[in-house]
Amino acid sequence: MRKPVAILAILMLAIVQLAASSKVPVKAVEAKQTNITAVDREALISFARHYLGTPYHYASSNPKKGFDCSGFVNFVFKNFKINLPRSSREFKNMGKDLKPEEFKVGDVVVFRSFRNKARIGHVGIICEANGLHSKFIHSATSQRRGVVVSDLASGTYAHRFFRCIDVIDRK
C-alpha cells in the first residue's frame, strides 16, 4: 500500500515542478500585482479575451452577471490598476485623439450613440491594431451578444466611430 502512495506523491511533485518551470503564458489574473509600472498590452487583451461570450448585462461590470460596454472596459483595465470611467459618456473628452496610424492594442475606441450622434454611446478596446480596419473587443448590446470581437470598419461601427485614445501611456 505504501508503494502506490509513494509513486503518486512523486508524480504529483513532478507535475508541480513541471508546471512551475514550463513556458506556459502567465494568466492575466497575475497582473494584479501592485508593483506593476508598465502594462503589457498583449496581457491586457489576453485577459479581455478570457471573457469572450460573457453575456451583455446593462449597468454591470460583474463577470458573473455580465457586462455593459463601459463595465467591461472598466473591469479589464481595473485588473491592470488603471482606473477608467464607468460610463461611456465620460470618454468623450478624456485624453488626446489618436490618428489611425497610431492605434495600438489596448487603446480605447469610443463611438457615438445610435439615436443621438452628439452623445457617446459605446466603448471597446483595440485588440488587433490596423488603423480604421482594427478589431476591438467589447460587450455588444445588439441581440444581447455580450463580449465579442468586432471589426471597426464594419458598417455598424464605422459610421459611429468618434475617437480612439491611449489610456495606458497617457501623459
Number of C-alpha atoms within 10 A of each C-alpha: 5 7 8 9 10 11 11 12 12 12 12 12 12 12 12 11 11 11 11 10 9 8 8 8 8 10 11 19 12 11 18 12 11 8 8 11 9 9 16 16 17 14 19 21 21 16 20 24 18 12 20 16 14 20 21 26 21 16 14 18 21 14 15 9 12 22 28 28 30 27 26 29 26 21 22 23 21 13 18 25 17 13 14 19 13 19 18 24 19 12 23 16 10 14 13 13 15 16 12 15 10 14 22 21 20 27 22 23 24 23 24 22 17 15 8 9 13 10 15 21 22 26 30 28 28 28 25 19 19 16 18 17 14 18 21 23 27 32 31 22 17 8 7 13 16 23 26 18 20 19 17 22 15 12 9 12 17 14 14 18 19 21 19 27 26 21 17 16 9 9 7
